[in-house]
Amino acid sequence: MAAELYLEADFYARHPYFENNFKKCNYSESTRFAIALSSDYEDVRNRRDVVVQEATITCRNGKWGAMLQIMALASVISRPIFAVYPDTVNHAVRSFCHGVVKPKMQLSNQVSKEDMVFIMWARTSLVPQNATLEPNHFVPLMPSVGCNRPPFSFDENEFPPLQKISEPSKR
C-alpha cells in the first residue's frame, strides 16, 4: 500500500471517495481530508505532499492505517472494499468511514457483492459508553461456511450499534 500511495499521490490526494462519501457530513474539505489520514499534520493544504508522507509512515512497523490506506488497499488488491465502521456516537465520522471504496481502475459504477471485501474498523480494548471509537486495527468480515445468502447488504444501517459488553466479575 505504501508504494501505491507514494507512486499515485496525486490520485489519492483527490480520491473520488472524498466527494462521494462526504455529502452526509458538514466538515470542510481540509477537515475531510485530515480525517482520512493516520497521523496529525499541522498543514494539509498540499495534499500530494501529505499523501507522500503518509506512504512513508505506512512503512513503519506498528503504525496503524486509516481511510487513506483503505483506499490504496482497494487498488492494490483490485477489489472494492466495504469499510464497516460501527455505529457509535460520532455519526459524522461514520458517514465517511463506512461505505464502499472502489479500486482506482474500476471503470464501472456497478459493484459486485461477490467481488467485495468487507473490512471492519475495530479496537483491541473496550470503547467506553458514549465515547468516540478510536480504531487501532481492521478485521476481515467473512461469511459463515455453508451460508447461502450474501454476507451483507449495502444498507449502511445493517451493522447495528455497538453494545456495551459487561466486564467479567473480579473474584
C-alpha positions in Angstrom: 0.0 0.0 0.0 2.9 2.4 0.8 4.2 2.1 -2.8 0.7 2.6 -4.2 0.2 5.8 -2.1 3.7 7.1 -3.0 3.5 6.4 -6.7 -0.1 7.6 -7.1 0.0 10.5 -4.6 -1.8 12.9 -6.9 -4.7 10.4 -7.3 -5.1 9.8 -3.6 -4.8 13.5 -2.8 -8.1 13.9 -4.8 -9.6 10.4 -4.5 -13.3 10.3 -5.6 -14.3 8.8 -2.2 -13.7 12.3 -0.7 -16.5 13.7 -2.9 -18.9 10.7 -2.9 -18.9 9.9 0.8 -18.8 13.3 2.4 -22.2 14.5 1.2 -23.7 13.5 4.6 -21.4 15.5 6.8 -20.7 19.2 7.1 -17.0 19.1 7.5 -14.8 21.4 5.4 -12.8 19.9 2.6 -9.5 20.2 4.6 -11.1 18.5 7.6 -12.5 15.7 5.4 -9.0 15.1 4.0 -7.5 15.2 7.5 -9.9 12.5 8.8 -8.6 10.1 6.2 -5.0 10.3 7.5 -3.2 8.1 10.0 -1.2 11.0 11.5 -1.9 14.6 12.5 -0.4 17.3 10.3 -0.2 21.0 11.1 -0.9 21.8 7.4 -2.8 19.6 4.9 -3.1 22.2 2.1 -0.5 20.5 0.0 -2.4 17.2 -0.2 0.1 15.5 -2.5 3.0 16.0 -0.1 0.8 14.8 2.8 0.0 11.6 0.9 3.7 11.0 0.2 4.4 11.5 4.0 1.5 9.0 4.7 3.2 6.5 2.3 6.4 6.8 4.3 4.7 6.5 7.6 2.8 3.4 6.4 6.1 1.6 6.1 6.8 1.9 9.9 6.3 -1.2 12.0 3.4 -0.7 14.4 1.9 2.3 12.7 -1.8 1.9 12.1 -3.6 2.7 8.9 -6.5 5.0 8.2 -9.0 5.6 5.4 -6.3 6.6 3.0 -4.7 3.2 3.4 -8.0 1.5 2.8 -8.3 3.5 -0.4 -4.9 2.3 -1.5 -5.6 -1.3 -0.4 -8.7 -1.4 -2.7 -6.4 -0.6 -5.7 -3.6 -2.9 -4.6 -6.0 -5.9 -4.4 -8.1 -4.7 -7.4 -11.3 -5.2 -5.5 -13.9 -2.9 -3.9 -13.8 -2.8 -0.1 -16.8 -2.2 2.1 -15.3 -0.5 5.1 -17.6 -1.2 8.1 -17.5 1.4 10.8 -19.6 0.6 13.8 -22.5 3.0 14.7 -21.1 5.0 17.6 -21.7 8.5 19.0 -19.7 10.1 16.1 -22.1 9.8 13.2 -20.2 12.3 11.0 -17.0 10.2 11.1 -19.1 7.1 10.4 -20.6 8.7 7.4 -17.2 8.9 5.9 -15.6 5.7 7.2 -18.5 3.4 6.5 -19.0 2.5 2.9 -17.7 1.2 -0.4 -14.2 2.2 -1.5 -13.6 1.4 -5.2 -10.2 0.5 -6.7 -8.6 3.1 -8.8 -9.0 1.2 -12.1 -12.7 0.2 -11.7 -14.4 1.5 -14.8 -18.0 0.7 -13.8 -20.1 2.2 -11.1 -21.5 -1.3 -10.5 -20.1 -3.1 -7.5 -20.5 -6.8 -7.4 -21.2 -8.2 -3.9 -19.2 -11.3 -4.9 -16.1 -9.3 -5.5 -16.5 -7.2 -2.4 -14.1 -7.4 0.5 -15.5 -6.5 3.9 -13.2 -4.9 6.5 -14.4 -3.7 9.9 -12.7 -0.9 11.8 -12.0 -2.3 15.3 -10.3 -1.7 18.6 -8.4 -4.1 20.8 -10.0 -2.7 24.0 -13.5 -1.8 25.2 -14.9 1.5 24.0 -16.4 3.4 26.9 -20.1 4.1 26.5 -20.9 7.3 24.7 -17.3 7.6 23.6 -15.9 8.1 20.1 -14.5 4.9 18.6 -10.7 5.2 18.0 -9.9 2.2 15.9 -6.5 0.7 16.1 -6.8 -2.2 13.6 -9.0 -3.7 11.0 -10.6 -7.2 10.9 -11.9 -9.0 7.8 -15.6 -10.0 7.9 -16.2 -13.4 6.3 -19.5 -15.2 5.6 -20.3 -18.3 7.5 -19.3 -21.5 5.8 -22.3 -23.0 4.0 -24.3 -19.8 4.2 -26.4 -19.3 1.1 -27.1 -15.6 1.4 -24.7 -12.8 0.7 -22.8 -11.9 3.8 -24.0 -8.3 4.0 -26.2 -5.9 2.0 -25.2 -2.4 1.1 -27.5 -0.9 3.6 -25.4 1.3 5.8 -27.8 0.6 8.7 -27.3 -3.2 8.5 -24.5 -3.1 11.1 -26.1 -2.4 14.5 -24.7 0.0 17.1 -22.1 -1.4 19.4 -23.5 -2.9 22.6 -21.7 -2.4 25.9 -20.1 -5.7 26.9 -20.2 -6.3 30.6 -16.8 -6.7 32.1 -16.0 -10.1 33.8 -16.6 -10.0 37.5 -13.5 -9.9 39.6 -13.1 -12.5 42.2 
